[in-house]
Amino acid sequence: MKGIIRSFLLTPPEKSSLLNIPRGEVVVKMQGITKRFPGVTANDHVDFELRAGEIHALLGENGAGKTTLMNILYGLYRPDEGEIYVGNRRVKIGSPKDAIKLGIAMVHQHFKLIESLTVAENIALCIEEYKFFSHIQDVKKNIGELSEKYGLRIDPDARVWQLSAGEKQRVEILKALIRRAKILILDEPTSVLTPPEKRELFKILRRMAEEGCGIVFITHKLHEVMEVSDRVTVLRKGRVVATLQTSETNPKQLAKLMLGKEIPLRPITHTASLTYKEAPILEVRNLYVLNDRGSLAVKGVSFEVFAGEIFGIAGVSGNGQRELIEAITGLRKVKLGNIILMGEEVTNRTPKDIIERGVAFIPEDRLNMGIAQDLSISENLILKKYRYTPFSGHLFLNLDHINKWVDKLIKEYNIITPSSRLPAGVLSGGNIQRLILARELSGNPKLIVASNPTRGLDVAATNFVRSLLIEQKKRGVAVLLVSEDLEELLMLADRIAVIFEGKFMGVLPTSKADVNRIGLMMAGIEMAKVRS
């Protein structure tokens, strides 16, 4: 058995009917695909073709049906109508196992990992050719080699529940790379990567396409479509509105096709006018915080955020951002240091105490941390208010007031849903984020802590979120914005701190920042050395 796993991990499957399909020929054909859920038709007679050797972008607003369509191809959903052909053969894909046997792999936006297992054990589950735990050391070795080759740093012994969202994304990408499937579906794969990592991923995808792999690339970032894809299909309200050669279109046309109308591709930027003379809303002093493995994740971080300021934190996921945010919002204990909110010491206070002092929290994991999936949309919108008047009396909820409040927020934040009584978990990613924003910002916060608030959102939803943050800044709210999107930080923030391995490499005003300088700091080079 020695050497078998290594060769399996680094070479394509030998028995695939897709290997002989010439580049340019259709490798997947989906005809008349229709999928209905209660109250909504997610896919309405969709036709889609993928060719061997191409990168095919799939665009659409959140809720347009693009992920549903690919979940059907991967076997997570079964279509109500329509046919699927793989390699000129009609197939029925009843499960992901069927899809994998057909040479299809998928990197999901919402991760499909077993939380209690390690990275190596999760990846080992992809390999059917050997007994699960018998050669785990060989698996770890190959993970290390692939991680180094593709720039996807990960600890193979870490348990998945201990990982940040970005680190989980890397595990999913590694699983797909290990399988070397001939049909690869990627759902927002760059949302947690730095610019150099994105460029490296695009090189990998281009190399795979040149080897004959057909790649579906789901993204809301129009510049990525223009950079990496050969063709693009646009979905709107569950229907295909266009399939175009990427070389024959442009971002403005694609945005109009997605939305049915023209919109600006980015919000109006603001100009910083702060003098930092007033007392800060948030002070963090010499903070040390442990991660879930008991190691120091935040190492002596100090900073201040002022009223009317957006303070940005840049860094590759897994460098202490999550632990820092959780300490500030009361979700994680502080080992050493101080957190001061509007002049009052709040170190190690409960989340309830932090909320009652006017802190709004927009988490990066909106599905698992931002909402209670099984509760209704209405119940989620009042989670922070239900115990207070006028939402409740001494014993019972005031349903009349709650219903009026919920209807107002749904309209104001344009949450698309047939009913506020539906479980929040059935909403699209963009509508879930709108729900979170409605709940958090309706409380007139003093401080907003936002972690990657536009990750995975389409153009319209991204503009909406960014405009809201600018609006809150103009109202005098302090905003702590953690983002791996450097363009977003440069667009919105007044000052940017760069974190690496739990330490700040420097803090600089946005007027003196650029992508190259921040990129060097994200790699661990301190600001003084970058200047020199």
C-alpha positions in Angstrom: 0.0 0.0 0.0 2.9 2.4 0.5 3.1 5.0 -2.3 -0.5 4.2 -3.5 -2.1 7.0 -1.6 0.6 9.5 -2.8 0.1 8.5 -6.4 -3.7 8.6 -6.1 -3.7 12.1 -4.5 -1.5 13.6 -7.2 -3.0 12.0 -10.4 -6.5 12.0 -11.9 -8.8 9.0 -11.5 -7.8 6.4 -14.1 -11.3 5.1 -14.8 -13.2 8.1 -15.9 -15.3 8.2 -19.1 -14.6 12.0 -19.2 -10.9 11.7 -19.8 -11.2 11.2 -23.5 -13.5 14.2 -24.2 -11.5 16.7 -26.4 -11.2 20.3 -25.3 -14.0 22.4 -26.5 -16.6 19.5 -26.5 -19.6 19.6 -24.2 -18.8 17.7 -21.0 -22.0 18.7 -19.1 -25.4 19.5 -20.6 -28.4 20.5 -18.3 -31.7 20.9 -20.2 -34.9 22.4 -18.8 -33.8 22.1 -15.2 -36.6 23.2 -12.9 -36.5 23.2 -9.1 -39.2 24.4 -6.8 -39.2 25.1 -3.1 -42.2 26.2 -1.0 -43.2 29.6 -2.2 -40.4 30.0 -4.8 -39.1 28.6 -8.1 -35.3 28.5 -7.7 -34.6 27.3 -11.3 -37.1 27.8 -14.1 -36.4 25.6 -17.2 -32.7 26.4 -17.1 -30.4 25.3 -19.9 -26.6 25.2 -19.2 -23.6 23.7 -21.0 -20.1 23.3 -19.8 -17.2 22.5 -22.2 -14.1 20.5 -21.5 -11.2 22.9 -21.0 -13.2 26.0 -20.2 -13.8 28.1 -17.1 -17.4 29.0 -17.2 -18.6 31.8 -14.8 -22.1 31.6 -13.3 -23.4 35.0 -12.3 -26.6 36.2 -10.7 -28.0 38.0 -7.7 -28.2 36.2 -4.4 -31.3 34.0 -4.8 -31.1 33.9 -8.6 -30.7 30.1 -8.5 -27.0 29.6 -9.5 -26.0 27.6 -6.4 -29.2 25.6 -6.6 -28.4 24.7 -10.2 -24.9 23.5 -9.2 -26.3 21.6 -6.2 -28.4 19.7 -8.6 -25.4 18.9 -10.8 -23.6 17.7 -7.6 -26.5 15.6 -6.4 -27.5 17.6 -3.3 -30.9 18.4 -4.9 -32.9 16.5 -7.4 -34.6 18.5 -10.2 -38.4 18.5 -10.4 -38.0 18.7 -14.2 -35.2 18.4 -16.8 -32.4 16.2 -17.9 -28.6 16.1 -17.2 -26.0 14.7 -19.6 -22.4 14.0 -18.6 -20.0 13.0 -21.3 -22.8 12.7 -23.9 -24.6 10.2 -21.6 -27.9 10.9 -19.8 -27.4 10.5 -16.1 -29.4 10.6 -12.9 -27.4 12.1 -10.0 -29.1 11.1 -6.8 -26.3 12.0 -4.4 -22.8 13.6 -4.2 -21.4 10.0 -4.3 -23.0 9.6 -7.7 -21.5 12.9 -8.8 -18.0 12.0 -7.5 -18.1 8.7 -9.5 -18.9 10.8 -12.6 -15.8 12.9 -12.0 -17.6 15.9 -10.5 -16.3 17.8 -7.4 -17.7 20.9 -5.7 -16.2 23.5 -3.4 -19.2 24.9 -1.5 -19.7 28.4 -0.1 -21.2 26.9 3.0 -18.7 24.2 4.0 -19.4 20.5 3.9 -16.9 19.4 6.6 -17.2 17.2 9.7 -16.5 19.6 12.5 -15.2 17.1 15.0 -12.6 15.5 12.7 -9.2 17.0 11.8 -8.2 18.5 8.5 -6.4 15.3 7.5 -9.3 13.1 8.5 -11.7 15.2 6.5 -9.5 15.0 3.4 -8.9 11.3 4.0 -12.6 10.7 3.6 -12.3 11.8 0.0 -10.1 8.7 -0.7 -12.0 5.5 -1.1 -9.0 3.4 -2.2 -7.7 2.7 1.3 -8.9 2.1 4.8 -9.7 5.4 6.6 -7.1 5.7 9.4 -4.5 3.2 8.2 -2.2 5.7 6.4 -3.1 9.0 7.9 0.6 10.1 8.0 0.8 9.7 4.2 -2.3 11.9 3.9 -0.8 14.6 6.1 2.4 14.5 4.0 0.5 15.0 0.8 -1.6 17.8 2.4 1.6 19.5 3.3 2.9 19.2 -0.2 -0.3 20.4 -1.9 -0.7 23.2 0.7 2.9 24.4 -0.1 2.4 24.0 -3.9 -0.9 26.0 -4.0 -0.2 28.5 -1.2 -3.1 27.2 1.0 -1.5 27.1 4.5 -3.3 24.8 6.9 -2.5 22.7 9.9 -3.5 19.0 9.1 -3.9 18.2 12.8 -6.3 21.0 13.5 -9.9 20.0 14.1 -12.4 21.7 11.8 -14.4 23.3 14.5 -11.3 25.2 15.6 -10.7 26.8 12.1 -11.8 30.2 10.9 -14.0 30.5 7.8 -11.0 31.1 5.6 -9.2 28.1 6.8 -12.3 25.9 6.2 -12.4 27.3 2.7 -8.8 26.1 2.2 -9.7 22.6 3.3 -12.6 22.5 0.7 -10.3 23.7 -2.0 -7.7 21.1 -1.1 -10.3 18.4 -1.2 -11.2 19.4 -4.7 -7.5 19.6 -5.8 -6.8 16.2 -4.3 -9.7 14.6 -6.3 -8.5 16.1 -9.6 -12.0 15.8 -10.9 -12.8 16.5 -14.6 -15.7 18.7 -13.7 -15.0 21.2 -10.9 -17.6 23.5 -9.4 -16.4 26.4 -7.2 -18.9 28.5 -5.3 -17.3 31.9 -4.3 -13.8 30.3 -3.9 -11.8 33.5 -3.6 -13.8 35.2 -0.9 -11.1 34.5 1.8 -7.9 34.8 -0.3 -5.4 37.6 -0.6 -4.7 39.1 -4.0 -1.5 36.9 -4.5 -3.5 33.8 -3.4 -6.2 34.7 -5.9 -3.8 35.0 -8.7 -2.2 31.7 -7.8 -5.6 30.0 -7.7 -6.5 31.4 -11.1 -3.2 30.0 -12.4 -4.2 26.6 -11.0 -7.6 26.8 -12.5 -6.2 27.8 -15.9 -3.7 24.9 -15.7 -6.6 22.5 -14.9 -8.6 23.8 -17.8 -5.7 23.4 -20.2 -5.5 19.8 -19.1 -9.2 19.4 -20.2 -11.1 20.0 -16.9 -14.4 21.8 -17.2 -14.7 24.4 -14.4 -17.9 26.2 -13.2 -16.9 29.4 -11.3 -19.7 31.0 -9.2 -18.8 34.5 -8.2 -20.4 37.9 -7.5 -17.1 39.7 -8.4 -17.4 41.0 -11.9 -13.6 41.7 -12.3 -13.0 38.0 -11.4 -15.3 37.0 -14.3 -13.4 39.2 -16.7 -10.0 37.9 -15.4 -10.5 34.2 -15.2 -13.5 32.9 -17.3 -13.9 32.0 -20.9 -17.7 32.2 -21.0 -20.3 33.5 -18.6 -23.9 32.6 -18.0 -26.2 35.1 -16.2 -29.2 34.0 -14.1 -32.0 36.3 -13.0 -34.9 35.1 -10.9 -34.2 31.5 -11.7 -33.9 31.9 -15.5 -31.0 32.2 -17.9 -30.9 35.7 -19.4 -27.7 35.3 -21.4 -24.7 33.2 -22.1 -21.7 35.2 -23.5 -18.1 34.9 -24.4 -16.3 36.8 -21.7 -14.1 38.5 -24.3 -17.2 40.0 -25.9 -18.8 41.6 -22.7 -17.9 44.0 -19.9 -18.7 44.5 -16.2 -21.3 47.2 -16.9 -23.2 44.9 -19.3 -23.0 41.9 -16.9 -24.3 44.0 -14.0 -27.3 45.2 -16.1 -28.1 41.6 -17.1 -27.9 40.4 -13.5 -30.2 43.1 -12.1 -32.4 44.1 -15.1 -31.2 47.7 -14.7 -28.1 49.8 -14.5 -26.4 50.3 -11.2 -23.1 51.9 -10.1 -20.5 49.2 -9.7 -19.3 50.7 -6.4 -20.8 53.1 -3.8 -19.8 56.7 -3.5 -16.6 56.8 -1.5 -16.2 59.1 1.5 -13.4 61.4 2.6 -11.9 61.2 6.1 -12.4 64.3 8.2 -11.5 63.0 11.6 -9.2 64.8 14.0 -9.3 62.1 16.7 -9.6 64.7 19.5 -12.6 63.2 21.2 -12.5 60.2 23.5 -12.6 56.9 21.5 -15.7 54.7 21.4 -13.6 51.6 21.6 -10.2 51.2 23.2 -8.2 47.9 23.1 -5.1 47.9 25.2 -2.3 45.3 25.0 -4.8 42.4 24.4 -3.8 38.8 24.5 -6.4 36.1 23.5 -6.1 32.3 23.2 -7.5 30.3 20.3 -9.6 27.1 20.6 -6.3 25.0 20.8 -5.0 27.0 23.8 -2.4 28.9 21.9 -2.0 32.7 21.7 -4.0 34.0 18.7 -3.9 37.7 19.7 -0.5 39.0 21.0 -0.4 42.4 22.5 -2.8 44.2 20.2 -3.7 47.9 20.9 -5.9 50.3 19.0 -8.7 52.8 19.2 -11.9 53.4 17.2 -13.5 56.8 17.2 -17.0 58.0 16.6 -17.6 58.6 12.9 -14.6 56.4 11.9 -14.3 53.2 10.0 -11.3 51.4 11.3 -10.2 48.5 9.1 -8.3 45.4 9.9 -6.6 43.6 7.0 -5.0 40.1 7.1 -5.1 36.6 5.8 -7.8 34.6 7.5 -6.5 32.7 10.6 -4.1 35.4 11.9 -6.2 36.2 15.0 -9.0 38.3 13.6 -11.7 35.9 14.7 -10.4 35.7 18.3 -10.0 39.5 18.5 -13.5 40.1 17.4 -15.0 37.5 19.7 -13.1 39.0 22.7 -14.5 42.4 21.9 -18.1 41.1 21.6 -17.9 39.0 24.7 -17.8 35.6 22.9 -14.3 34.7 24.0 -12.3 35.3 27.3 -9.4 37.7 27.4 -6.2 36.3 28.8 -4.5 39.6 29.4 -5.3 43.3 28.5 -8.2 45.6 28.5 -11.3 46.4 26.4 -12.9 49.7 27.1 -16.2 50.8 25.6 -17.2 54.5 25.9 -14.8 54.9 28.8 -16.1 51.8 30.7 -14.1 48.7 31.3 -15.9 45.7 29.6 -13.2 43.1 29.5 -14.7 39.6 29.8 -18.3 40.9 30.1 -21.0 38.7 28.7 -22.4 39.2 25.2 -25.6 40.5 26.7 -23.7 43.2 28.6 -21.9 44.2 25.4 -25.1 44.3 23.4 -26.8 46.5 26.0 -24.0 49.0 25.7 -24.8 49.6 22.1 -22.6 47.2 20.2 -23.9 45.6 16.9 -22.2 42.5 15.6 -22.1 41.3 12.0 -20.3 37.9 12.0 -18.4 36.4 9.1 -20.3 33.1 9.4 -23.8 34.5 8.8 -25.5 31.1 8.6 -24.3 29.6 11.8 -23.5 32.6 14.0 -25.7 35.4 12.4 -29.1 33.7 12.6 -31.0 30.9 14.3 -31.8 28.9 11.2 -34.9 27.1 12.5 -36.5 30.2 13.9 -38.7 32.3 11.7 -37.5 35.5 10.0 -39.7 37.4 12.4 -38.2 35.7 15.4 -34.7 36.4 14.2 -35.4 40.1 13.7 -36.5 40.5 17.3 -33.8 38.3 19.0 -32.1 41.4 20.6 -35.4 43.1 21.5 -38.0 40.6 22.5 -37.4 40.9 26.3 -37.9 44.7 26.3 -41.0 46.9 26.0 -42.8 47.6 23.7 -41.9 44.2 22.2 -43.2 42.4 25.3 -45.1 43.0 28.5 -44.4 41.3 31.8 -45.5 37.9 30.5 -46.4 37.9 26.9 -45.0 39.2 23.6 -46.7 42.2 22.0 -47.5 40.5 18.7 -49.1 43.6 17.1 -46.1 45.7 17.7 -43.7 42.9 16.6 -45.6 42.3 13.3 -45.5 46.0 12.5 -41.8 46.2 13.4 -40.9 43.2 11.3 -42.9 44.4 8.2 -41.1 47.7 8.5 -37.7 46.2 8.6 -38.4 43.7 5.7 -39.5 46.6 3.6 -36.7 49.0 4.6 -33.9 46.4 4.1 -35.5 44.8 1.1 -35.5 41.3 2.5 -37.0 39.2 -0.2 -39.3 36.5 1.3 -42.9 35.4 0.7 -43.6 35.4 4.5 -41.9 36.5 7.7 -43.0 33.2 9.2 -40.6 31.1 7.1 -37.5 29.7 8.8 -34.6 32.1 8.3 -32.4 29.3 7.1 -34.3 29.0 3.8 -33.2 32.6 2.7 -30.5 33.2 0.2 -27.1 34.4 1.5 -27.8 38.0 0.5 -31.2 38.0 2.2 -29.7 36.5 5.4 -27.2 39.3 5.5 -30.0 41.9 5.0 -31.8 40.2 7.9 -28.7 40.5 10.1 -28.2 44.1 9.2 -31.8 44.9 9.8 -31.7 43.4 13.3 -28.3 44.9 14.3 -28.6 48.4 12.9 -32.2 49.0 13.9 -31.0 49.3 17.5 -29.1 52.6 16.8 -25.7 51.2 17.8 -22.7 53.2 19.1 -20.2 50.6 17.7 -20.6 48.2 14.8 -18.2 45.2 14.6 -18.4 43.8 11.1 -16.4 40.8 9.9 -16.3 40.3 6.1 -19.8 41.7 5.8 -19.9 41.4 1.9 -18.3 38.0 1.5 -20.3 36.0 -1.0 -22.7 38.7 -1.9 -23.7 39.9 -5.4 -23.0 43.4 -6.7 -26.3 44.9 -5.5 -26.1 43.4 -2.0 -22.4 44.4 -1.7 -23.2 48.0 -2.6 -26.1 48.0 -0.2 -23.9 46.8 2.7 -21.1 49.2 2.0 -23.5 52.1 1.6 -25.1 51.2 5.0 -21.6 51.3 6.7 -20.9 54.7 5.2 -24.3 55.9 6.3 -23.7 54.7 9.8 -20.2 56.4 9.9 -21.9 59.7 8.8 -24.3 59.3 11.7 -21.3 59.3 14.1 -21.2 55.5 14.7 -17.8 53.9 15.2 -17.2 50.9 12.8 -14.6 48.2 13.3 -14.4 46.5 9.8 -12.5 43.3 9.4 -12.2 42.3 5.8 -9.9 40.2 3.5 -11.1 42.3 0.6 -8.4 44.9 0.3 -10.3 46.9 -2.3 -13.2 47.1 0.2 -10.9 48.4 3.0 -9.3 51.0 0.8 -12.7 52.1 -0.3 -14.4 52.4 3.1 -11.8 52.7 5.9 -10.3 55.8 7.4 -7.4 53.9 8.9 -6.2 50.3 8.2 -4.4 48.0 10.6 -2.7 44.9 9.2 -2.6 41.8 11.4 -0.1 38.9 11.0 0.2 35.9 13.4 -1.8 37.8 16.1 0.2 41.1 15.9 -0.3 44.4 14.2 2.3 45.0 11.6 1.3 48.7 11.6 -1.6 51.1 11.4 -1.8 53.6 8.5 -4.3 56.2 7.2 -6.0 55.0 4.0 -4.6 58.0 2.2 -1.1 56.5 2.5 -2.1 52.9 1.9 -2.0 50.8 -1.3 -2.5 47.1 -2.2 1.2 46.4 -2.5 2.1 48.0 0.8 -0.7 46.2 2.7 0.1 42.9 0.9 3.7 43.1 2.2 2.5 43.7 5.7 0.0 40.9 5.4 3.0 38.6 4.7 4.6 39.6 8.0 6.8 42.6 7.1 6.4 45.4 9.6 5.4 48.9 8.4 8.8 50.5 9.1 10.5 47.9 6.9 7.9 48.3 4.2 8.6 52.1 4.1 12.3 51.4 3.8 
